[in-house]
Amino acid sequence: MAQTAPAAQTAIIGAGVMGETLLSGLVRAGRRVDRLLVGEKRAERARELEERYGVSVVGNLEAATRADTVALVVKPQDMGDVLAEIASGLRPGQLLVSLAAGITTGFIEERVPEGVAVVRVMPNTPALVDEGMAGISAGSHCSEADLAEAEALMGSVGRVLRIPERQQDAVTAISGSGPAYIFFVVESMIEAGVHLGLPRSTSTDLVIQTLVGSAKMLRETGTHPTVLREQVTSPGGTTASALRELEQHGVRAAFLAAMEAARDRSRQLAQGQ
């Protein structure tokens, strides 16, 4: 009689960009590929992942049934359908880690068997280069071991902070959507450089290295950004002139309004709007 394959340690349901990012991070972090599963319906995508990582790619229900920990890396609008698909394969003692923006732990707990632990995660795209920032929140049935496992999953692609779930919409607005704000600023600075007469490639190199260096200063010195800004700003100098223009154009207020809009949209997603 053929032996039954052992249960997989972790299943990732949803093999889009973030799902593959998590998978590749786990593999680089030393997770055994025979203890990983991916839930994916598209045959071509399944073959691609199997060839690239050596993992088994199966249907969503099978992945959920065989796993101890299930990472749900799906779009918020698809979460209800995915939970309905896998609920019959879930059991008390399993851990569900949701990476869907705006989806509360309560929403998930109402749709899975009693005793299934749920952790809500807000990741961001710098996880693609192992520099992600994830906020995680425990559901009502989570143990310390469940939170530690969620931290280990997300720690494979960056940093992790534990936060109360009531703060998740704000985290979504800051770090979840934050890379887009940074890219928008970088794009604007590059375009400004071109208008000032620089070749686009030169402007791009200048802006990107300035961004990388500034971020490194913030991380490695631990100095408050106001202090670092003041160190660059000589009285009556070029930087002071530039900052005056930013203040007059209400850039601080614009960032606040943008992040409030992102927070509000996160709340709407939680309500199915």
N, C-alpha and C positions, 0 to 999 in steps of 0.2 A: 504494500500500500504506500502511495506517495505521501511524503511528509508535508504537512501544511506549513507554508512560509510563516516565519515569525512576524508578529505585528511590527509595523514601521514605527519608529520613534516619532517622526514628524511628517505631516503631510502639508503641502502647500496647494491650496485650491485657488486657481487663478494664475495663469502663466503669462500675464502681460509683463510690462517693463518692470514694475515693482516686484512682482512675483518672482521673476527670473533673477532680479537683483538680490532678493533674499536668499534664493536657492544658491546662487554663486557665492554669496558671502558665507553661508553655512559650510559649503564645500571647502572654501579657503580656510575657514576656521577649524577644520579638521573633522567635521561630521562625516561619518561613514555613509557613502552613497547607498549602501544596502539598507540603511536605516532612514532613508528619505523617500518620500513618495510625492508625486505631483498629480493633481487632478486637472485634466485638460481634455476637452471634447474634440478639438480639431486634430485630425490625424496627422496632417503635415507638421503642425507645431509640436505634437507629441514626439514624432520621430526626430525632429530637430533637437529637442531637449534631451532625449535619450542618448543621441549620438554625442552631444556636447558635454554632458555631465555624467553619463553612465547611470542615471537614475531610472526607476520604473515610473512610467506615466500611465495612469489608469483613469477610469471615470470618477467623477466627484464622489458618488456614494461609496464606491469601493475604497477610495482614499480615506474618507471620513471613518469608515467602519474599521479599517486596519490600523489607524493611527492612535497614538496616545495624545499627541498634540496636533491640532489642526489650525493652520494659519489661513485665514480667509482674506485673500488679497483680491477683492472684487470691487466693482463700482458700487457706490451707495444705492443706486436705483436697482441693482441686481441682487442685493443682499437678501431680500425677502424670498425671491425665487430659489436662490441657492440654499438657503436654510430649509425651505420646504423640501428640496431635493434630497438633502443629506440627513434630515432629522431622524429618520427611521434607523440610521446606522450609528447614531450617537448613543452614548451610555454614560451614566454617572461616573465621575472620576476622570473623564476626559477634560482637556483644556482647549478652548477655542480662543484664538488670538485674532482679533478683527483689526484690519488695517484700512477700513472704509471710513472716509470722512463723514462726520455727522451722525453716524450710527451709534446709538447708545448701547450700553451693556444690557439695559432693561429691554430694549427692542429685541435683542438676540435671545435673552433668557426666556422671554415669553414664547419663543418659537422652537426651543430645544428641550430635551428631557430634564426633569428636576435633577440637580446634582452635577450638571455640566458646568464647569468653571469658565468664566468669560473674562478676558482682558481686552480692553480697548486701547488701540495704538494710533497715534498720529505720527506717521513717518514723514520724511521729505526726500526729494530726489538726489541730494548729494550722497545718499546711500549708494548710488551708482559707483562712487569712487571711495567708498568706505569712510565717508565723512558725514554720514547722516546724523540727524537730530530727531530722536523719537521721544514723545511723551506717552507714558503708559498709565492706565488707570484700572483698578480692580473692580470687578463686578461683585455681586452679593455673595457668591459662593467661592471666592478665591482664597487660597491659602498662600502663605509665604513662599512655598515651593512653586506654586503656579506663577506668582509674580517673578520669581527668580528665573524660571524657564523662559518667560516672556522677555526678560532682560537679556538672557543669553542669546535668544533668537535675534533681537534687534541689535544687540551689542556686536554681532558679527559684521555689521555694516555701518557702525558709527557709535555715537554716544546715546545714552538713555537716561531719562529723568522720570521718576515716579511723581505723578500729580493727582490731585483730586479730580474726579470726572467732571465736576462743574466747571473746571478750568479748560476743558478740552477744546471748546469753541475758540477760546483766546489763543491756545497753542496752535490750532489750525490757522488762525489769522497771522500769527507771528512766524513760526518755523515751517508749518505745512505749506503755506502759500509764499513764504518769505523768499525762496530762491527766485521766484518770478520777479519780485520787486528789485532784487539785486541785479538780475539780468536786464531789467528795464533801465536801471540807472547806468549800467555798463554800456548798453546800446546807445543811450542818450549821450554819454561822454564820448564814445567813439565817433558818433555823428558830429558832435561839436568839434572834435579834433579835425575832422575832414573840412568842416566849414572854416576852421582857422588856417587851413592850407596844408595840413599834413596828409601824406599818402594814407589810405585806409589801413594798410598793413602796419604802418608805423603807429598810427593812432591806436589800433587794436592791441599791439604789443605793450604800449605805454599804459593803457588803461588796465589790462588784465594783470600785469605785474604789480601795478600800484594797488589793485584790489587784493592780490595774494599777499603782498608785503604788509598791507594795513591789517588784514585779518590775522596774520601771524603775530604782529605787534600786540594786537588786542589779546590774543590767546596766551602768548608767552610772557608778556610783561605783567598782565593782570591790572594794568593801569586803566582808570576810568576813561571812557571815550572822550569826555569833555576835556580832560587833562591833555590827552593826545592831540585833540583838535587845537587846543590853545598853544601847544608846542609848535604847531605848524603856522600859526597865525600871528605874524608880526604886526604891530600897530601901524596902520596906514599902508600896509603892504598889499601884494596881489591877492593873497588868500582872503584877507579881510574884505577886499572889494568883492570877491566872488561870493563870500558868505552873506554879505549884505544883500546881494541880488536874490539869493535863495530865500532869505528871510522875507524880503519884500514880496516874493512870489508865493509865499505861504506854503513852503515845502513841508514844514513840520505838520501843519494842519492837514495837508493833503495826505500825508502818511497815516495820520490818525484816522481820517475819514475812510481811507482805503482799508485799513485793518478792521475798523468797525463794520464796514460792508462785508468783508470776508467772514467775520464772526457771525454776523446776522445770517449770511447765506448758510453757514454751517448749521445754525439752529433750524433753518428752514428744511435742510436736508434730513435732519433728525425727525422732522414732522411729516416727511414724505411729500414735500412741496417742490 
